[in-house]
Amino acid sequence: MVPRAELLVNGKVVATATKFPYRLTVDTRRQKKTMKVQIRVYDKAGNNRTTPIRTWYRR
């Protein structure tokens, strides 16, 4: 289990979760129509891992 998960949109942290199950949400109306989205997780030692960038399109 990881102590913290972050949702990044266009390189900026927009949501943080510290309890399992991790729920990360964002109001997409406040974002550009094209969003580069990633998840970053941290372990107890402070190491982190980030997912590959996914592109989301808001209609």
PDB file of N, CA, C and O in Angstrom:
ATOM      1  N   MET A   1       0.852  -1.175   0.000  1.00  0.00           N
ATOM      2  CA  MET A   1       0.000   0.000   0.000  1.00  0.00           C
ATOM      3  C   MET A   1       0.895   1.234   0.000  1.00  0.00           C
ATOM      4  O   MET A   1       1.941   1.248   0.648  1.00  0.00           O
ATOM      5  N   VAL A   2       0.484   2.264  -0.724  1.00  0.00           N
ATOM      6  CA  VAL A   2       1.243   3.504  -0.786  1.00  0.00           C
ATOM      7  C   VAL A   2       0.577   4.557   0.096  1.00  0.00           C
ATOM      8  O   VAL A   2      -0.650   4.597   0.180  1.00  0.00           O
ATOM      9  N   PRO A   3       1.366   5.416   0.758  1.00  0.00           N
ATOM     10  CA  PRO A   3       0.766   6.398   1.645  1.00  0.00           C
ATOM     11  C   PRO A   3       0.163   7.612   0.944  1.00  0.00           C
ATOM     12  O   PRO A   3      -0.626   8.341   1.546  1.00  0.00           O
ATOM     13  N   ARG A   4       0.529   7.843  -0.342  1.00  0.00           N
ATOM     14  CA  ARG A   4      -0.012   9.029  -1.013  1.00  0.00           C
ATOM     15  C   ARG A   4      -0.049   8.806  -2.519  1.00  0.00           C
ATOM     16  O   ARG A   4       0.860   8.216  -3.103  1.00  0.00           O
ATOM     17  N   ALA A   5      -1.132   9.299  -3.132  1.00  0.00           N
ATOM     18  CA  ALA A   5      -1.293   9.267  -4.581  1.00  0.00           C
ATOM     19  C   ALA A   5      -1.717  10.655  -5.033  1.00  0.00           C
ATOM     20  O   ALA A   5      -2.488  11.334  -4.354  1.00  0.00           O
ATOM     21  N   GLU A   6      -1.202  11.072  -6.192  1.00  0.00           N
ATOM     22  CA  GLU A   6      -1.520  12.397  -6.719  1.00  0.00           C
ATOM     23  C   GLU A   6      -2.005  12.275  -8.155  1.00  0.00           C
ATOM     24  O   GLU A   6      -1.533  11.425  -8.910  1.00  0.00           O
ATOM     25  N   LEU A   7      -2.946  13.127  -8.524  1.00  0.00           N
ATOM     26  CA  LEU A   7      -3.427  13.235  -9.893  1.00  0.00           C
ATOM     27  C   LEU A   7      -2.827  14.503 -10.478  1.00  0.00           C
ATOM     28  O   LEU A   7      -3.005  15.593  -9.936  1.00  0.00           O
ATOM     29  N   LEU A   8      -2.111  14.351 -11.594  1.00  0.00           N
ATOM     30  CA  LEU A   8      -1.500  15.490 -12.269  1.00  0.00           C
ATOM     31  C   LEU A   8      -2.222  15.740 -13.588  1.00  0.00           C
ATOM     32  O   LEU A   8      -2.455  14.816 -14.367  1.00  0.00           O
ATOM     33  N   VAL A   9      -2.572  16.994 -13.828  1.00  0.00           N
ATOM     34  CA  VAL A   9      -3.163  17.391 -15.099  1.00  0.00           C
ATOM     35  C   VAL A   9      -2.282  18.499 -15.660  1.00  0.00           C
ATOM     36  O   VAL A   9      -2.072  19.529 -15.019  1.00  0.00           O
ATOM     37  N   ASN A  10      -1.773  18.275 -16.858  1.00  0.00           N
ATOM     38  CA  ASN A  10      -0.858  19.209 -17.514  1.00  0.00           C
ATOM     39  C   ASN A  10       0.322  19.549 -16.618  1.00  0.00           C
ATOM     40  O   ASN A  10       0.776  20.693 -16.586  1.00  0.00           O
ATOM     41  N   GLY A  11       0.819  18.550 -15.887  1.00  0.00           N
ATOM     42  CA  GLY A  11       2.003  18.714 -15.061  1.00  0.00           C
ATOM     43  C   GLY A  11       1.784  19.300 -13.682  1.00  0.00           C
ATOM     44  O   GLY A  11       2.741  19.444 -12.921  1.00  0.00           O
ATOM     45  N   LYS A  12       0.546  19.644 -13.336  1.00  0.00           N
ATOM     46  CA  LYS A  12       0.252  20.234 -12.025  1.00  0.00           C
ATOM     47  C   LYS A  12      -0.589  19.281 -11.189  1.00  0.00           C
ATOM     48  O   LYS A  12      -1.494  18.628 -11.709  1.00  0.00           O
ATOM     49  N   VAL A  13      -0.293  19.200  -9.898  1.00  0.00           N
ATOM     50  CA  VAL A  13      -1.071  18.359  -8.985  1.00  0.00           C
ATOM     51  C   VAL A  13      -2.432  19.016  -8.771  1.00  0.00           C
ATOM     52  O   VAL A  13      -2.516  20.158  -8.318  1.00  0.00           O
ATOM     53  N   VAL A  14      -3.499  18.282  -9.101  1.00  0.00           N
ATOM     54  CA  VAL A  14      -4.853  18.815  -8.939  1.00  0.00           C
ATOM     55  C   VAL A  14      -5.651  18.060  -7.878  1.00  0.00           C
ATOM     56  O   VAL A  14      -6.714  18.518  -7.459  1.00  0.00           O
ATOM     57  N   ALA A  15      -5.140  16.897  -7.440  1.00  0.00           N
ATOM     58  CA  ALA A  15      -5.819  16.134  -6.390  1.00  0.00           C
ATOM     59  C   ALA A  15      -4.807  15.226  -5.700  1.00  0.00           C
ATOM     60  O   ALA A  15      -3.884  14.707  -6.328  1.00  0.00           O
ATOM     61  N   THR A  16      -5.002  15.042  -4.377  1.00  0.00           N
ATOM     62  CA  THR A  16      -4.145  14.174  -3.583  1.00  0.00           C
ATOM     63  C   THR A  16      -5.028  13.284  -2.721  1.00  0.00           C
ATOM     64  O   THR A  16      -6.037  13.732  -2.177  1.00  0.00           O
ATOM     65  N   ALA A  17      -4.637  12.015  -2.601  1.00  0.00           N
ATOM     66  CA  ALA A  17      -5.358  11.077  -1.742  1.00  0.00           C
ATOM     67  C   ALA A  17      -4.353  10.380  -0.839  1.00  0.00           C
ATOM     68  O   ALA A  17      -3.267  10.000  -1.277  1.00  0.00           O
ATOM     69  N   THR A  18      -4.726  10.215   0.430  1.00  0.00           N
ATOM     70  CA  THR A  18      -3.830   9.589   1.400  1.00  0.00           C
ATOM     71  C   THR A  18      -4.433   8.365   2.069  1.00  0.00           C
ATOM     72  O   THR A  18      -3.797   7.755   2.929  1.00  0.00           O
ATOM     73  N   LYS A  19      -5.654   7.995   1.686  1.00  0.00           N
ATOM     74  CA  LYS A  19      -6.306   6.823   2.272  1.00  0.00           C
ATOM     75  C   LYS A  19      -6.806   5.900   1.176  1.00  0.00           C
ATOM     76  O   LYS A  19      -7.293   6.349   0.139  1.00  0.00           O
ATOM     77  N   PHE A  20      -6.678   4.600   1.424  1.00  0.00           N
ATOM     78  CA  PHE A  20      -7.172   3.594   0.501  1.00  0.00           C
ATOM     79  C   PHE A  20      -8.655   3.399   0.712  1.00  0.00           C
ATOM     80  O   PHE A  20      -9.074   3.385   1.870  1.00  0.00           O
ATOM     81  N   PRO A  21      -9.480   3.248  -0.291  1.00  0.00           N
ATOM     82  CA  PRO A  21      -9.158   3.290  -1.707  1.00  0.00           C
ATOM     83  C   PRO A  21      -8.946   4.732  -2.159  1.00  0.00           C
ATOM     84  O   PRO A  21      -9.686   5.631  -1.762  1.00  0.00           O
ATOM     85  N   TYR A  22      -7.947   4.938  -2.979  1.00  0.00           N
ATOM     86  CA  TYR A  22      -7.584   6.282  -3.431  1.00  0.00           C
ATOM     87  C   TYR A  22      -8.605   6.779  -4.439  1.00  0.00           C
ATOM     88  O   TYR A  22      -8.876   6.124  -5.445  1.00  0.00           O
ATOM     89  N   ARG A  23      -9.168   7.945  -4.156  1.00  0.00           N
ATOM     90  CA  ARG A  23     -10.145   8.559  -5.067  1.00  0.00           C
ATOM     91  C   ARG A  23      -9.614   9.925  -5.445  1.00  0.00           C
ATOM     92  O   ARG A  23      -9.482  10.819  -4.609  1.00  0.00           O
ATOM     93  N   LEU A  24      -9.317  10.061  -6.701  1.00  0.00           N
ATOM     94  CA  LEU A  24      -8.766  11.310  -7.216  1.00  0.00           C
ATOM     95  C   LEU A  24      -9.735  11.868  -8.243  1.00  0.00           C
ATOM     96  O   LEU A  24     -10.034  11.207  -9.237  1.00  0.00           O
ATOM     97  N   THR A  25     -10.225  13.072  -8.014  1.00  0.00           N
ATOM     98  CA  THR A  25     -11.180  13.675  -8.933  1.00  0.00           C
ATOM     99  C   THR A  25     -10.715  15.069  -9.315  1.00  0.00           C
ATOM    100  O   THR A  25      -9.943  15.706  -8.598  1.00  0.00           O
ATOM    101  N   VAL A  26     -11.198  15.521 -10.448  1.00  0.00           N
ATOM    102  CA  VAL A  26     -10.874  16.862 -10.932  1.00  0.00           C
ATOM    103  C   VAL A  26     -12.090  17.410 -11.671  1.00  0.00           C
ATOM    104  O   VAL A  26     -12.801  16.678 -12.360  1.00  0.00           O
ATOM    105  N   ASP A  27     -12.313  18.705 -11.514  1.00  0.00           N
ATOM    106  CA  ASP A  27     -13.375  19.386 -12.246  1.00  0.00           C
ATOM    107  C   ASP A  27     -12.821  19.719 -13.623  1.00  0.00           C
ATOM    108  O   ASP A  27     -12.061  20.676 -13.765  1.00  0.00           O
ATOM    109  N   THR A  28     -13.184  18.954 -14.626  1.00  0.00           N
ATOM    110  CA  THR A  28     -12.606  19.135 -15.956  1.00  0.00           C
ATOM    111  C   THR A  28     -13.054  20.437 -16.622  1.00  0.00           C
ATOM    112  O   THR A  28     -12.430  20.884 -17.584  1.00  0.00           O
ATOM    113  N   ARG A  29     -14.117  21.044 -16.125  1.00  0.00           N
ATOM    114  CA  ARG A  29     -14.554  22.321 -16.702  1.00  0.00           C
ATOM    115  C   ARG A  29     -13.512  23.420 -16.473  1.00  0.00           C
ATOM    116  O   ARG A  29     -13.491  24.417 -17.194  1.00  0.00           O
ATOM    117  N   ARG A  30     -12.647  23.235 -15.469  1.00  0.00           N
ATOM    118  CA  ARG A  30     -11.611  24.216 -15.158  1.00  0.00           C
ATOM    119  C   ARG A  30     -10.306  23.950 -15.916  1.00  0.00           C
ATOM    120  O   ARG A  30      -9.335  24.693 -15.771  1.00  0.00           O
ATOM    121  N   GLN A  31     -10.293  22.892 -16.719  1.00  0.00           N
ATOM    122  CA  GLN A  31      -9.090  22.501 -17.453  1.00  0.00           C
ATOM    123  C   GLN A  31      -9.237  22.829 -18.931  1.00  0.00           C
ATOM    124  O   GLN A  31     -10.334  23.109 -19.414  1.00  0.00           O
ATOM    125  N   LYS A  32      -8.115  22.791 -19.641  1.00  0.00           N
ATOM    126  CA  LYS A  32      -8.137  22.976 -21.087  1.00  0.00           C
ATOM    127  C   LYS A  32      -8.866  21.802 -21.729  1.00  0.00           C
ATOM    128  O   LYS A  32      -9.084  20.775 -21.086  1.00  0.00           O
ATOM    129  N   LYS A  33      -9.245  21.956 -23.002  1.00  0.00           N
ATOM    130  CA  LYS A  33      -9.964  20.869 -23.682  1.00  0.00           C
ATOM    131  C   LYS A  33      -9.101  19.640 -23.870  1.00  0.00           C
ATOM    132  O   LYS A  33      -9.618  18.523 -23.886  1.00  0.00           O
ATOM    133  N   THR A  34      -7.789  19.820 -24.012  1.00  0.00           N
ATOM    134  CA  THR A  34      -6.864  18.694 -24.102  1.00  0.00           C
ATOM    135  C   THR A  34      -6.066  18.647 -22.815  1.00  0.00           C
ATOM    136  O   THR A  34      -5.422  19.629 -22.446  1.00  0.00           O
ATOM    137  N   MET A  35      -6.101  17.508 -22.127  1.00  0.00           N
ATOM    138  CA  MET A  35      -5.420  17.373 -20.837  1.00  0.00           C
ATOM    139  C   MET A  35      -4.416  16.238 -20.886  1.00  0.00           C
ATOM    140  O   MET A  35      -4.719  15.153 -21.381  1.00  0.00           O
ATOM    141  N   LYS A  36      -3.235  16.484 -20.378  1.00  0.00           N
ATOM    142  CA  LYS A  36      -2.210  15.461 -20.219  1.00  0.00           C
ATOM    143  C   LYS A  36      -2.313  14.991 -18.772  1.00  0.00           C
ATOM    144  O   LYS A  36      -2.050  15.765 -17.851  1.00  0.00           O
ATOM    145  N   VAL A  37      -2.692  13.736 -18.562  1.00  0.00           N
ATOM    146  CA  VAL A  37      -3.022  13.224 -17.233  1.00  0.00           C
ATOM    147  C   VAL A  37      -2.031  12.143 -16.811  1.00  0.00           C
ATOM    148  O   VAL A  37      -1.644  11.288 -17.607  1.00  0.00           O
ATOM    149  N   GLN A  38      -1.626  12.202 -15.523  1.00  0.00           N
ATOM    150  CA  GLN A  38      -0.751  11.193 -14.938  1.00  0.00           C
ATOM    151  C   GLN A  38      -1.156  10.955 -13.492  1.00  0.00           C
ATOM    152  O   GLN A  38      -1.809  11.792 -12.869  1.00  0.00           O
ATOM    153  N   ILE A  39      -0.759   9.802 -12.969  1.00  0.00           N
ATOM    154  CA  ILE A  39      -0.897   9.486 -11.553  1.00  0.00           C
ATOM    155  C   ILE A  39       0.508   9.303 -11.004  1.00  0.00           C
ATOM    156  O   ILE A  39       1.345   8.640 -11.616  1.00  0.00           O
ATOM    157  N   ARG A  40       0.759   9.897  -9.843  1.00  0.00           N
ATOM    158  CA  ARG A  40       2.051   9.726  -9.172  1.00  0.00           C
ATOM    159  C   ARG A  40       1.779   9.144  -7.789  1.00  0.00           C
ATOM    160  O   ARG A  40       0.910   9.634  -7.068  1.00  0.00           O
ATOM    161  N   VAL A  41       2.522   8.099  -7.416  1.00  0.00           N
ATOM    162  CA  VAL A  41       2.383   7.484  -6.095  1.00  0.00           C
ATOM    163  C   VAL A  41       3.730   7.525  -5.375  1.00  0.00           C
ATOM    164  O   VAL A  41       4.792   7.490  -5.996  1.00  0.00           O
ATOM    165  N   TYR A  42       3.650   7.600  -4.060  1.00  0.00           N
ATOM    166  CA  TYR A  42       4.829   7.643  -3.201  1.00  0.00           C
ATOM    167  C   TYR A  42       4.803   6.459  -2.241  1.00  0.00           C
ATOM    168  O   TYR A  42       3.739   6.059  -1.770  1.00  0.00           O
ATOM    169  N   ASP A  43       5.982   5.898  -1.951  1.00  0.00           N
ATOM    170  CA  ASP A  43       6.051   4.859  -0.930  1.00  0.00           C
ATOM    171  C   ASP A  43       6.464   5.496   0.401  1.00  0.00           C
ATOM    172  O   ASP A  43       6.698   6.703   0.472  1.00  0.00           O
ATOM    173  N   LYS A  44       6.548   4.690   1.436  1.00  0.00           N
ATOM    174  CA  LYS A  44       6.860   5.212   2.771  1.00  0.00           C
ATOM    175  C   LYS A  44       8.236   5.846   2.859  1.00  0.00           C
ATOM    176  O   LYS A  44       8.460   6.704   3.713  1.00  0.00           O
ATOM    177  N   ALA A  45       9.166   5.445   1.994  1.00  0.00           N
ATOM    178  CA  ALA A  45      10.522   6.004   1.986  1.00  0.00           C
ATOM    179  C   ALA A  45      10.597   7.313   1.196  1.00  0.00           C
ATOM    180  O   ALA A  45      11.643   7.962   1.169  1.00  0.00           O
ATOM    181  N   GLY A  46       9.486   7.703   0.551  1.00  0.00           N
ATOM    182  CA  GLY A  46       9.466   8.938  -0.217  1.00  0.00           C
ATOM    183  C   GLY A  46       9.790   8.759  -1.693  1.00  0.00           C
ATOM    184  O   GLY A  46       9.790   9.727  -2.454  1.00  0.00           O
ATOM    185  N   ASN A  47      10.068   7.516  -2.101  1.00  0.00           N
ATOM    186  CA  ASN A  47      10.300   7.252  -3.522  1.00  0.00           C
ATOM    187  C   ASN A  47       8.988   7.418  -4.272  1.00  0.00           C
ATOM    188  O   ASN A  47       7.918   7.173  -3.715  1.00  0.00           O
ATOM    189  N   ASN A  48       9.062   7.831  -5.527  1.00  0.00           N
ATOM    190  CA  ASN A  48       7.817   7.981  -6.284  1.00  0.00           C
ATOM    191  C   ASN A  48       7.923   7.335  -7.640  1.00  0.00           C
ATOM    192  O   ASN A  48       9.013   7.089  -8.156  1.00  0.00           O
ATOM    193  N   ARG A  49       6.759   7.064  -8.206  1.00  0.00           N
ATOM    194  CA  ARG A  49       6.642   6.479  -9.541  1.00  0.00           C
ATOM    195  C   ARG A  49       5.467   7.176 -10.209  1.00  0.00           C
ATOM    196  O   ARG A  49       4.416   7.365  -9.596  1.00  0.00           O
ATOM    197  N   THR A  50       5.649   7.555 -11.463  1.00  0.00           N
ATOM    198  CA  THR A  50       4.612   8.254 -12.216  1.00  0.00           C
ATOM    199  C   THR A  50       4.219   7.421 -13.434  1.00  0.00           C
ATOM    200  O   THR A  50       5.071   6.842 -14.109  1.00  0.00           O
ATOM    201  N   THR A  51       2.922   7.370 -13.700  1.00  0.00           N
ATOM    202  CA  THR A  51       2.432   6.634 -14.862  1.00  0.00           C
ATOM    203  C   THR A  51       2.806   7.369 -16.143  1.00  0.00           C
ATOM    204  O   THR A  51       3.119   8.559 -16.108  1.00  0.00           O
ATOM    205  N   PRO A  52       2.776   6.669 -17.268  1.00  0.00           N
ATOM    206  CA  PRO A  52       2.973   7.366 -18.549  1.00  0.00           C
ATOM    207  C   PRO A  52       1.857   8.398 -18.760  1.00  0.00           C
ATOM    208  O   PRO A  52       0.763   8.261 -18.212  1.00  0.00           O
ATOM    209  N   ILE A  53       2.141   9.404 -19.542  1.00  0.00           N
ATOM    210  CA  ILE A  53       1.156  10.454 -19.819  1.00  0.00           C
ATOM    211  C   ILE A  53       0.040   9.900 -20.699  1.00  0.00           C
ATOM    212  O   ILE A  53       0.286   9.221 -21.697  1.00  0.00           O
ATOM    213  N   ARG A  54      -1.181  10.204 -20.305  1.00  0.00           N
ATOM    214  CA  ARG A  54      -2.369   9.875 -21.099  1.00  0.00           C
ATOM    215  C   ARG A  54      -3.000  11.193 -21.527  1.00  0.00           C
ATOM    216  O   ARG A  54      -3.011  12.146 -20.749  1.00  0.00           O
ATOM    217  N   THR A  55      -3.514  11.265 -22.720  1.00  0.00           N
ATOM    218  CA  THR A  55      -4.176  12.466 -23.186  1.00  0.00           C
ATOM    219  C   THR A  55      -5.678  12.263 -23.122  1.00  0.00           C
ATOM    220  O   THR A  55      -6.214  11.304 -23.677  1.00  0.00           O
ATOM    221  N   TRP A  56      -6.356  13.185 -22.430  1.00  0.00           N
ATOM    222  CA  TRP A  56      -7.819  13.172 -22.337  1.00  0.00           C
ATOM    223  C   TRP A  56      -8.342  14.379 -23.077  1.00  0.00           C
ATOM    224  O   TRP A  56      -7.733  15.448 -23.054  1.00  0.00           O
ATOM    225  N   TYR A  57      -9.476  14.204 -23.735  1.00  0.00           N
ATOM    226  CA  TYR A  57     -10.107  15.294 -24.473  1.00  0.00           C
ATOM    227  C   TYR A  57     -11.482  15.584 -23.868  1.00  0.00           C
ATOM    228  O   TYR A  57     -12.320  14.693 -23.731  1.00  0.00           O
ATOM    229  N   ARG A  58     -11.686  16.828 -23.519  1.00  0.00           N
ATOM    230  CA  ARG A  58     -12.988  17.257 -22.964  1.00  0.00           C
ATOM    231  C   ARG A  58     -13.865  17.695 -24.118  1.00  0.00           C
ATOM    232  O   ARG A  58     -13.424  18.444 -24.989  1.00  0.00           O
ATOM    233  N   ARG A  59     -15.095  17.235 -24.126  1.00  0.00           N
ATOM    234  CA  ARG A  59     -16.036  17.602 -25.209  1.00  0.00           C
ATOM    235  C   ARG A  59     -16.872  18.770 -24.826  1.00  0.00           C
ATOM    236  O   ARG A  59     -17.711  19.212 -25.611  1.00  0.00           O
TER     237      ARG A  59
END
